[in-house]
Amino acid sequence: MHRMTAFLLGLLALIGFSEPALALLPDGYALSFQPAATPVAERIQEFHSLLFIIITGIVIFVMGLLLYVMLRFNAKANPVPSQTTHNTLLEVVWTAVPVIILIIIAIPSFKLLYYQDRAVDPEMTLKVTGYQWYWGYEYPDYEGVSFLANMIPDEDIDEAKFQNRTLSTDNVVVLPTDTTILVQVTAADVLHSFAMPAFGIKTDAVPGRLNQTWINITKPGTYYGQCSELCGQNHAFMPIEIKAVPKDEFEAWINGPAQEL
């Protein structure tokens, strides 16, 4: 009894206290997505919730059907098996119902695909270039603002500055909140992938091509991502660190510290 109580309390603590950690950092044993920080991420999570409900219903139905068949039609309960060869109504139902389910899934899926693909009236642009094994950033709307961002080595991590092992970078990308930002992604050497879970984006960085996505960060804070395309021996050491700040703070940064990077 005491062990069960301890287990339940531990589980509740895990669920209750993992949420704040997820706000900025990926967290072990998490039960869901990182909290959404953009409209795209919010819609992705809403679509996931819809899929979860549909999948759960299908699993419960199939398991119940299997249990019923095992009990109702086993050799002991049904010594003389039915000689039925087909059932037209049943065949129509098990064809039509999956089609309806797929349509229910497809409609919001295509809406989400088109929504996350189109940046409507972007207010600024961030160009991202992947290298082995670091990132380069440019602000085309602000002349002369560009820099490289490398992972901070373990021996240089300063916890007093809230730096995190394998996630913090020597130069941090600063972006304004409540601003539609066009993100252009490319690579200088091999394939990379620019992924930010809290933003709901994962865009391939391909040499010679310029892919694009968009974000509108709704919550100030520091967010982390990583390269999500195997790109060589140090693939795991290509973190992305983005600090979202109010527009006035961004303007102060872009016209001040950013000019010295």
C-alpha positions in Angstrom: 0.0 0.0 0.0 2.8 2.4 1.0 4.7 1.5 -2.2 1.6 2.2 -4.4 1.1 5.6 -2.6 4.7 6.5 -3.1 4.5 5.6 -6.8 1.3 7.6 -7.4 2.8 10.6 -5.6 6.0 10.3 -7.6 3.9 10.2 -10.8 1.9 13.2 -9.9 5.1 15.1 -9.1 6.6 14.1 -12.4 3.5 15.4 -14.3 3.1 18.5 -12.2 6.7 19.7 -12.1 7.8 18.8 -15.5 5.8 21.6 -17.1 7.9 24.5 -15.9 11.1 22.8 -17.1 9.5 22.2 -20.5 8.8 25.9 -20.9 12.4 26.5 -21.9 14.3 23.3 -22.0 13.7 19.7 -23.2 13.0 17.6 -20.2 13.5 13.9 -19.5 10.4 11.7 -19.1 8.1 14.3 -20.4 4.6 13.2 -21.4 3.8 15.5 -24.3 5.2 18.3 -26.5 7.0 21.3 -25.3 4.6 24.2 -24.6 3.8 25.9 -27.9 5.4 29.2 -28.4 4.0 30.0 -31.9 0.6 29.7 -33.6 2.0 26.9 -35.8 3.1 24.8 -32.8 -0.3 25.4 -31.2 -2.1 24.0 -34.3 0.2 21.1 -34.5 -0.6 20.2 -30.9 -4.3 20.6 -31.5 -4.1 18.3 -34.5 -2.1 15.8 -32.4 -4.9 15.9 -29.8 -7.5 15.1 -32.5 -5.4 12.2 -33.8 -4.9 10.9 -30.3 -8.7 10.8 -29.7 -9.3 9.0 -33.0 -6.5 6.5 -32.4 -7.6 5.8 -28.9 -11.2 5.1 -30.1 -9.9 2.7 -32.8 -7.7 0.8 -30.3 -10.5 0.4 -27.8 -12.9 -0.7 -30.5 -10.5 -3.3 -32.0 -9.5 -4.7 -28.6 -13.1 -5.0 -27.6 -13.9 -6.7 -30.9 -11.1 -9.1 -30.5 -12.2 -9.9 -26.9 -15.8 -10.5 -28.1 -14.7 -12.8 -30.9 -12.5 -14.8 -28.7 -15.3 -15.4 -26.1 -18.2 -15.7 -28.5 -16.7 -17.7 -31.3 -14.2 -20.0 -29.7 -14.5 -23.8 -30.3 -16.1 -24.4 -26.9 -18.8 -21.8 -27.3 -19.4 -22.3 -31.0 -18.8 -26.1 -31.8 -20.6 -25.8 -35.2 -18.9 -22.8 -37.0 -20.9 -20.7 -39.3 -20.6 -21.3 -43.1 -21.2 -17.6 -44.0 -19.0 -16.6 -46.9 -19.8 -12.9 -47.1 -21.9 -10.1 -45.7 -22.6 -7.2 -48.1 -23.6 -4.7 -45.4 -20.6 -5.5 -43.2 -18.2 -5.1 -46.1 -19.7 -1.7 -47.0 -19.4 -0.6 -43.4 -15.8 -1.6 -42.9 -14.9 0.1 -46.2 -16.9 3.3 -45.6 -16.0 3.9 -42.0 -12.2 4.0 -42.6 -12.7 6.3 -45.5 -14.8 8.7 -43.3 -12.1 8.5 -40.6 -9.4 9.3 -43.2 -11.4 12.3 -44.5 -11.8 13.6 -40.9 -8.0 13.4 -40.5 -7.2 14.7 -44.0 -9.2 18.0 -43.8 -7.4 19.5 -40.8 -4.1 18.0 -41.9 -4.1 19.8 -45.3 -5.3 23.0 -43.6 -2.3 22.8 -41.2 0.1 22.0 -44.0 -0.9 25.1 -46.0 -1.0 27.3 -42.9 2.5 26.5 -41.8 3.8 26.8 -45.4 2.7 30.4 -46.1 4.2 33.4 -44.3 1.6 36.2 -44.6 3.2 39.7 -44.8 6.4 38.9 -42.9 7.8 41.9 -40.9 11.4 40.7 -41.0 13.7 37.9 -42.2 16.2 35.7 -40.5 18.6 33.7 -42.7 20.1 30.6 -41.3 23.0 28.7 -42.7 24.2 25.3 -41.5 27.8 24.4 -41.3 29.8 21.4 -39.9 29.1 21.8 -37.0 27.6 25.2 -36.1 25.1 27.7 -37.4 25.4 31.1 -39.1 22.7 33.8 -38.8 22.0 36.9 -40.9 19.5 39.7 -40.4 19.0 40.9 -44.1 16.7 43.8 -42.9 19.5 45.2 -40.8 22.7 45.9 -42.7 25.9 44.3 -41.3 24.2 42.1 -38.6 25.4 38.5 -39.0 27.3 36.1 -36.8 28.2 32.4 -36.1 26.9 30.4 -33.2 28.9 27.5 -31.8 28.1 25.2 -28.9 29.7 26.3 -25.6 32.2 23.6 -24.5 31.5 21.8 -21.2 34.4 23.4 -19.5 33.2 26.9 -20.4 29.6 26.5 -19.2 28.6 29.2 -16.7 25.4 28.2 -14.8 25.2 31.6 -13.3 24.4 32.8 -16.8 21.8 30.1 -17.2 23.9 28.3 -19.8 23.1 24.6 -20.4 25.3 21.8 -21.5 25.1 20.9 -25.2 22.3 23.5 -25.7 23.8 26.9 -25.1 25.7 28.8 -27.8 28.4 31.5 -27.6 26.2 33.9 -29.6 22.4 33.9 -29.1 19.8 34.6 -31.8 17.5 37.4 -30.6 14.1 37.8 -32.1 11.1 40.0 -31.3 7.8 38.6 -30.0 4.5 39.1 -31.8 6.3 39.6 -35.1 5.8 37.5 -38.3 9.4 36.4 -39.2 10.4 34.7 -42.4 13.1 32.1 -41.7 15.2 31.2 -44.7 17.3 28.1 -44.3 20.3 26.8 -46.3 23.6 25.0 -45.8 27.2 25.5 -46.9 28.5 22.0 -46.9 26.2 19.0 -46.2 22.6 18.4 -45.3 21.4 19.9 -42.0 18.0 20.5 -40.5 16.9 23.6 -38.5 14.5 22.3 -35.8 12.8 24.2 -33.0 10.2 22.0 -31.2 8.6 24.9 -29.3 8.1 26.7 -32.6 6.7 23.7 -34.4 9.3 24.0 -37.2 11.8 21.6 -38.8 13.3 22.8 -42.1 15.9 21.0 -44.1 19.1 23.0 -44.8 20.3 21.9 -48.3 23.4 23.2 -50.0 22.5 25.3 -53.0 18.9 25.6 -52.0 17.0 28.2 -49.9 14.1 26.6 -48.0 11.8 28.8 -45.9 9.4 28.7 -43.0 7.9 31.3 -40.7 7.4 31.9 -37.0 5.6 34.3 -34.8 6.8 33.9 -31.2 4.0 34.6 -28.7 5.9 34.2 -25.4 9.2 35.8 -24.4 11.9 33.4 -23.2 14.9 31.4 -24.3 14.2 28.4 -26.6 16.4 25.6 -27.7 16.6 23.4 -30.8 19.2 21.2 -32.5 20.2 20.1 -35.9 17.9 17.2 -36.8 19.7 15.8 -39.9 22.7 13.5 -39.4 25.6 15.6 -40.7 28.8 14.0 -39.5 30.6 13.1 -36.3 29.6 16.3 -34.4 26.0 16.3 -35.5 24.9 16.1 -31.8 26.8 19.3 -31.0 24.8 21.8 -33.2 22.4 23.4 -30.8 20.1 26.4 -31.6 19.5 29.0 -28.9 16.9 31.7 -29.6 16.0 34.4 -27.2 12.5 36.0 -27.8 12.1 39.5 -26.3 9.6 42.4 -26.7 10.0 44.6 -29.8 11.5 47.5 -28.0 14.2 45.3 -26.4 14.9 43.7 -29.8 15.4 47.2 -31.4 17.8 48.1 -28.6 19.7 44.9 -29.2 19.8 45.1 -33.0 21.0 48.7 -32.9 23.5 48.1 -30.1 25.2 44.8 -29.1 24.3 43.1 -32.5 26.5 45.6 -34.3 29.5 44.3 -32.5 29.0 40.6 -33.2 
